Amino acid sequence: MRLVRFSRFLAQFMVIALMLSLFACSSSRAPQSSRPIVSQPNLPNQPKVITETPESLISQAQEAWQQDHNGDKRNQLLMDAATSYLQEGKLAQAQQILVSIESGPLSTPLRLRANMLIAKSYLQSPDADSEELLALVSPLAADDEVKAQQLAVQTELYQRQQDWLGAANAYVQSVAPTEESVARTWQWVNMASREAFPSAESQFPALEPFLALRQLIQESGLQPRQLQQALNQFKQVFRGSPIVEYWPQELDQAVSLNPPSIDQIVVLLPLSGRLESTGLAVKEGILAAYYQTLEQQNRPERQPTLKFVDTVNKNAEELVASIGDSRWVIGPLLKENVDAINSVRPVNINMLALNRLDELQQEGTQEGFDVPRTAYFALAPEDEAYQLADHIFHHGYRAPILISAKNTINQRMHEAFELRWQQLNKNDVKRKHVNLTTVTFTDSSSLREGITEALDVAQSKSRINQIEYMVNEELYNVPRNRRDVDAIVVFASPEQTELLNPMIEASLSPFNGKTVPVYATSRSMEYDSGKNQWRDLQNVRFIDMPWMLPEHQWQSLSQQTAELWPQRSTQTSRFFAFGVDAYNLLPYLPNLALLPQVTVAGLTGELSMNKSREIIRLLPQAVIDNEKIKPLAE
């Protein structure tokens, strides 16, 4: 296995090789000395701490070789010397010994130990490649001490890669179960991306109880009684497991939740002025959810009353006064109103704001209340950019081209994607400095130029023209694009996307033998345009609300709204869905706040809550195929 940047240490390696060659010429032995024992992690099989100096161990290795040419004994002592150097933080000296040993014949157990020590010595190197180091610590050794250290190295490397299930799987096998270690394992399991779970049970058997508990919470987390029964059964099935012994406290809180008492809801929306149509669409969605709940429960006395307040031309004090004695608020919609009302509203008011703040302050809990005082639900364009970045990265794409129109919304998505892409790549040494290929355009001319330049098609055409000029003959050739490009991401309006998709297809060379997918967000989709738009968007993959896609679960509501508002625009339909979800979320806010694994199937996406009390939307994906929208399975 080639280790990165070994050449820089070549001269030093020659020194240790010379030192080893002198073993046959000397028989003196250096006096032994002891050093303070360095505390080690609480491992199930605690690796031994080397208390002798490296010089003493090297001398012992020399003596062992001189006496009976015992290579295994010599190499064990030399690895002990390398370990001693690592304990002192002298990485270069340890690496000199290890590479000299590794280059010679070694038994399998010794090679596994040598590779593990090499990996440990390069853990802090900024040039070390995580994949190469991971290859050095597998397969796992039969020796318990070596295995424990291999797992510790794996834990560190998987954390750097943000492979949280890999890190948790290595960690849970390398440390003794304690309250802290179990909590950390549970945290990492819940940090993993959803793409990692389909194969997790077979790939990470050590995590079986943690994965089973997560799945159980996802299925029953919204119903405390059902959750209690499922957890009791879980404890029986996995009795003796560390996750049962050190039980997550939030689960006990979740099963004791009582449905929040919601008698009156005040809804703060702009119902006049510039944003009147937006506010009315949200209001209509809230009313639709209200009457749908009333119909399902058939208990009018249990329905809260609704009070709608127009926020236009009202300051924070007037908005708070309009809330009155109500303890539940949906809104405001505008960010400036959310910011203003947050600072003056009474502490006993629970608010589902329909926007987010740039900086969220930590909110303390008060005794007797089960819900966060404020949660934030927004149709933020940045969320879609983050989701596309995650999807593309976790599906193995590494060289996307980012094409965005030069306006506020699309540039916000551009910046969000770029930020998330850098975060995803920062722990890969080969991709630490990612130069994302970007194209920003203002009109069709700059768009065409940007696409051809990004794909290097212009250079290909130029080369063809130069050859034609030199040979004075017409070449029957097709310009070829860059072969490293593996995905294209578009942030543009529906009209701009219809224009650029044919340009992209025309610029992609047919000789690469691969299809380069084009991804877009909901902002590129308009469902009330002519049929030609789907023709021009052939093969475009995009994410959007379930409500906007065919074959969703709210067909009856969809028919009713189509009859009431046959000419409703795409954007207004989205705000209607936003209102439906805002109303339906209120009873589940306590569950979502306690259990980040839990999701609510909403019209606007699969909804969950993060630690900042923001509602996160996960949108389904679809593709345009033969002028039809076809949902894609995850």
N, C-alpha and C positions, 0 to 999 in steps of 0.2 A: 504494500500500500504506500503510495507516494504521499508524503506529508508536505504541505505547502511551505514554500520558502526554506527548505532544508539547505539550499545551496549557500545561504548566508552564513551557515554554521560550519561549512565544509572544512575550513582551516582549523577550527576548534576541534573537530572530530579527529583530525590527523594527530592532534596532540594526545588525545586519550588513547588512540591506537598505538602511538609510540609508548605511552605509559604502560599499556597492557603487555607490549612486547618485552618490556624490561622485567616482567615478573620472573622470567627464567634466569635472570642474572643477579637477583638479590634475594636474600633470605631474612633480612632484618624486619622486625615487626614493630610497628608504632605502638606506643602505649595507649590503652583504652581510656576514654574519658566519658563522663556522663553529662547529659544536659537535662534541663527541666522538661517534663513530659507535657506535650501540647494537648489540650483537651480536644477530643474528637466528637463528632456527632453521635447521638445515641443510636447506634446501628445494632441490628439483631445479632450480628457476628462482628464484634468490634475489631477492626483491623489493628494489628499490633503497632505500637509506637516504637520507632527505632530510637534507642537512647545512646547508641554509640556514634562516634564521629564518622563522617564519610571516609576520612583518611584511614582510620582504623579498619573499617570494613574492606576498603580496597586492599590494604595490606594482608588481611585475612584471606581475601580471594586469591591474592598472589601466592600465599603459602599453600592454599589448598591445591592450586594448579601445580606447584612445584613438587608436592608430595606424591600425588597419584594421578595427576592430569584428569582430575574429576571436573569435567566441564559443567555439569549441572550444579554442583556445589559452588563452583566459582561464580557462575551466573546468578545464583540465588544471592550470594553475598554482594555482588556488584549491584543487583537490583535493590538490595537493602541500602547500599551506599547512595544510589539514586534517590530512593525514598527519603533518606536522611537529608540530602540536598534540597529536596522539595519541601521538607518541613522547615528548612532554614530560609526558603524563598530563593534559593540559588538555582534558577531554572536552567540557565545555560549549561552549568556543570552537570546537572542531572541529565539533560538532553545529550550531552557528549557521551556519557556512559551508556545510555539506553540505545542510542543509534549504533554504537559500536557492538553492543550485544545483539541487537536485532538483526544486524547484517550477517550474523553467523548462524550455524545450525542450532535450533532450539527444539526441545520437546513441546508438544501442544500446551501443556499447563504453563510452562515457562514463557512461551510466546504470548499466551493470553495475558499473563501478568505484565510482560514487557510492553505490549501494546497498550494496556490500560495505563501504565505509568507514563508512556509517551503522550497519550491523550491528556492525562492530568497536567503534564508539564506545559501543554499548549493551550490549556483552557483560557488563560488570560491574554493570549496573544491576539492582537487585533487582526492579524492576517490569517488566523487559523480558520479553516472551512469546517463548519459544523457537520456536514455530511461525511467528510473524511474522518473527522474525529469519532463520529458515531460508529463508523465502520471498524474503528480500532477497538471498540468496547463491545463487540459482539462476535461470535456467540458468547453467551454467559458461561463463565468458568464453573467447574465442579467445586473448586475450592471456595469455601464460604467467604473468606476474607477478600479474595480477589473479586468474587461476584458482588459483594456489597459495595466495593469501590467502583466497579463497572457501573452498577446501578446509580450510584451517586453522580458519576460523570454523565450518564444518560439523562438524569434529572435536570442537570444544569443545561445541557445542550438542547433538550427539548423545550425548556423554558425560553431559551433564546429564540428558537424557531416559532414560538407561540403555538407549539403542538401540545396543547394542555392535557389531552388524554395520554399522550406518550409520556409527558412529565409525571402525571399522576400515577401511571402504571409503574414506572421505574421507582418513584418515590415511595409508594406504598409497600414495595418489596424491600426497600433499603433501610427503612427506619422502624424502630419499635413503635407500636401503636400507642399514642398518647392523645390527649384532648387536642393539643396543638397540631399534631401531625394529621389526625383524622380531619380536623377542620380545614387544613390546607388542601388535603386530597379532595375533599368535597367541594371546596372553592374552585379548584382547577377543573374538576369534572364539569362544573356548571359554567365555566368560562369557554368551553370548547364550542367551536362552530357547529351548526346543525349538520353540515356535510360530513362531519367526523363520526356521527353516531350509527348510521346503518350497519357498518362493519365492526363497530367497537366491541361488541360482546365476544366475537370470535378472535379479534385482534388483541384484546387486553383482558384476558381471563381473570387477572388479579383484581380487576375493578368491578367484577360482577355485582356485588352488593350495592355499590355506589350507582352503577348504571341502572339497576333494577329500581332503586329508590327514586332516582330522577324520573324514570318513565312512569312510575306510580303517581308521583306528584303532578306530572303533566296531565295524566288522565283524570285525576280526582281532586286536584287542588282547588277548584272553584266550589266544591261542595264539602263543607267541613265534616258532616256526618259520614259521608261516603269515604272521605279521606281518613277519618279515624278508624273505620273498619279495615281499610286497606293497609294502614300502618300497623295495626295489631297483627294482621296476618303476616306482614313483612317481618315483624320481629320474631315471629315463630319460625318462619322459614330460614331466616338468617341469624338465629340466636347464636351468640358467641362471636359474631362478627364485630370488628372494631367500630363500625358505623352504628351498630346497635348499642354497644357499650358507651360510646361517646356520642350520644344522640344530638342531632342539630336542634338547638333550642327553638328556632323559628317554626319547627313543625308542631311543637306543643302549643305555641301561640296560634298557629293556623287552625288547629282543630278546635280551639276554644273560641274562635270568632263567632260573633252573633251578627246576623244581617243588620247592616246599618239602618237606623230609623230615619227615613226620609219623608217628612211631612209636606214640605214645600221646597220648590226649586226656583231660584231666581236666575233667569237667563239674561246675560248682558251681551247685547249684539248691536252693531250699527244697522238700524232699521230705516234710516233715511240718508240722504246725501249721496256722496260718491260711491260708497260701498253698500248701498241699500240692497241691490240684487244679491250680493254675496250673503249679507246678513239674513235676508228673507229665505234663501235656499237652506241655510243652516237651521233656521227656525222651522221650516217645513219638515226637515229631517227629524228634528227633535219631536215635533208633533206626531209624525208618522210612527216613530218608535213608541211614543206615549200611548197612542191608540192601539198599536199592535200588542203592547204589553197588557193593556186593559182587556183586549179581546181574549188573550191567552189565559189570563188569570180569572176573568169574569168576577172580579171582586172590586167594584168601584170604591168601596170605603178604604181600601188599602192603597189606592193610587195617590201619589202626592199631587198637590196643586202646582200649576206652572204660572210663573209671572215673568213676562218679557219686558225688558227695559231697554230703551233706545239709548245707546252710549254717546251718540253724537252731541257735541257741545256740552258735555258734562265733565266736571273735574272729579278727582278722586273722592273728595268728601261727598259730593252729590251721589256718586255711584254707591258708596258705602251706605248712605242714608236710604237709597232706594232698596237696598237688601232688607232693611228692617230687621225683623226677628228671625228670619230664615237662617238656617245653618248650612244650607247647601246652595252652591253657586256654580253655574256653567258659564264660562266666559271670564273675562272679556276676550274679544277676538284680536284686537290690535295689541302689538307688543308694548307700546307706550302706556296703554291703559292697564295692562297686566303689571307692569313695573310700578305704576303709580298707586294702584289699589293695594298691592302687596305691602306697602309700607304703612298703610293706615287702617286696614281692615281689622276688626276684632279677632282675637286669637281663636274664638270658638266657631269661626266660619270655615267650612270645608269648601275648597274651590278647585274645580277642574278647569284650569285656564286653557283657552283654545289657541295658545301660542306659547312660545318659550322665551326665557330671558337669556341674554348672552352669558351671564354668570349667575349660577344658582347658589344661594346661601344654604348652608346646612340647617335643617329644620328639626328642632327637638321634638320629642314625643311628650304628650301630656297624659298623666294618669287618667284612665277612664275612657280613653279614645283609642280606637283600633285602626284608624286610617291616618295617612299623612294629611296635614292640613291643606297642602297644595300639591296638585299633580299637574303636569303640563302635557297637553295633547295638541300636536301641530301637524299640518301637512307640509313639513319642511322639505324643500327640494334637496338639501344636503343629505337627507336620509337615503334617498334613492341613489345618490352618487356613492355613498358608503357601501350600500348593498351591492351595487355593480362591481365595485373594487374587490369586495370580499368574494363574490361569486367567481369573478374572472381569475383571481389569484388562486383560490382553492381548487379550481378546475385545471390548474397547471399552465395557464397562459402567463407569459413572462415578458412579452414585447408588444404591448398594445399601443395603438396610436389614438390619441385623444383629440377629437375634433369638436370645437365649441363655437357657437355664435357669440359675437362680442356685444352682449347685453347683460344686465345685472343678474337676472336669474340664472342664466346659463354659465356665467362666470363664477357664480357662487358654487354651482355644481362642479365646475371644472376645478376650482380650488379645493373643494372637499374631496374629490376623487384623488387629486394629486397628493394631498396630505395623507389620506388613508393608504394610498399605494406606497408612499415612503415608509409609513409605519409597518406595513406588512413585509417590506423588504429589508428593513434596517438591520435585522439580525442575521442576514445572509451575507457573508463576507464577499461573495462574488457579485452581490447586487446592492451593497451598502450605499453606493453612490449611484442612484438610479437616475438616468437622464431620460425621463419620459418624453417620447416624441409627441409634440402637441401642434395642433393647427387651430389658429383663431382667425375667424373670417368676419367680414362685414357685408359682403355681397357675393354674387355668384362668381365674379371674376377672381376675387381673392380666395374664394373657396376652391375653385378649380386649380389655381396655382399652388395653394397649400397642400392639397391632396397629392398632386403629381410630385411635388418636391418631397413630401414626407415619405412617399413610396419609392422615391428615386426613379420614377418613370421618366422624368425630364432628362436625367443623366443618360438613361438607356436610349432614349430617342436621339440625344445629341451624339452618342457613340455611333449609332446607325448612320446618322447623317454624315459624320466624319468619314466613315468607311466608304459610303457611297461616293463622296467627293474624291477620295484618293483613288478608287478603282474605276471611277466614272461609269458605274453601273448601278441600276436600281436593285436594292436588296429587298427580297421578300421575307421580311422578318417582323416579329412582333415585339414591341418594347416589353421588357420584363421588370417586375417590381422587386422590392426588397424581399428576400426569402425569410428573414427573421421575424417579420411581422406576423403575429398569430391571432390578433383580435383588434377590432376597431370599436371605439366607444364614441357615441355621438350625443352631444348636448345642444339641441337646437329646437326650433319651433316645428310644428307639423309641416308647414309649407317648406321650410328649409330642409327638413329631413327628406321630404319627397324629392327635392331637387338634388341633394347630395348623394343619396343611395345609388342612383344610376351612375353617377360619376365614380363612386368607389368601385362598383362592379366593373366598369369599363377600364379602371386603372389596375385591377388585379390581374396578374398574369395567369393564364390557364395551365402553365407548365410546372407549377410548383407541386402539383399532385395533392393539394390540401385545400380545404375550404376555410377561409378566414371569416369568422362570424362577425356580424355587425350588431352591436348592442345599443339600445336607446332606453330612455326613461319614459314615464307617462307623459312628460311634457312634449314629447314628439308625436303623440297620438291624438288625433281629432276624430271622434266617432260620428260627427254630423256633417262631414264633408262628402264629396262625391265618391263613387266607387273607384275612380282612377287612382285615388291615393293608395289603395291597397296594392294595385299593380306596381306602382313606383316603389313600394316598400317591401317588395318580395324578399324573403329570407331575413328580414330584420327581426331580431329578437329584442323583446322589450319587457319591462316590468310595469305593472299597473294594478290598481285596486281590483279585488275580486268582483266588485260591483260593476265594473266596466267591461269585464270579460264575459264571454258566453258560458252557459252551463253552470252558473253559480247557484247557490242554494236559496236565493231570495226571489224566485221567479214570480211568485204571487205579488209581492211588493213592487217588483219591476213593472208588471202589467198595469197595476193601479197607477203608478206614477206616469207611465206612458200615456194613459188615458187622460189624466189630469193635466199633464204638461207635455203635449206631443212635440212641441218645438224647443224643448229644453236643450241648452247647449251642453257640450261635454264638461266644461268647467263648472257650470251650475250643478250638473249631476254629481260631480265629485264633492261639492260642498254639501249637497243634500245627504250623501252617504256619511260625510263628516258629522253632520248633526245627529243622524241615527246612532252612530257609534258613541258619540259623546253622551247621549242619554243612557244607552245600554251599559256603558262602562261604570257608572256611578256605584251600583251595588257591589261591584267586584274590585274596587280600589283597595280595600284592605287585603284581599287575597293576593293581588298583584304586587302590593308593596312588600309583603312578607316573603313571597315565593317567586323569585325571578324566573323559575322554570315554567310557570303557568302562563298560558296564552289564552286570549279570547278571540274567537273567530269573528272578525268584524267585516263590515262592508268595505272598509278602507285598507284591510290587511290583517295579518295575524298579529295581534296586539299583546305586548308585554310591557313591564315597567322596569327601568334600570335604577341604579342606586341614586341617581339624581332626580328621581321621581318623574322622569320623562317617559311618556308612552312611546314605545318603539314599534314602528310598523314594518312588518316583513311582507313584501309584495310578491305575488306569484308571477311567473314568467310565461310569456307566450311568444309565438312566432307567426309572421305573415307567410302563408303558404297558399299559392294559387288564389290570391285575393280573398283569403279567409283567415280569420284569427284562430289559431290552434293552441290551446294551453299546453305547456310543457311540464312534465312531471319533474320534480326536484330529484 
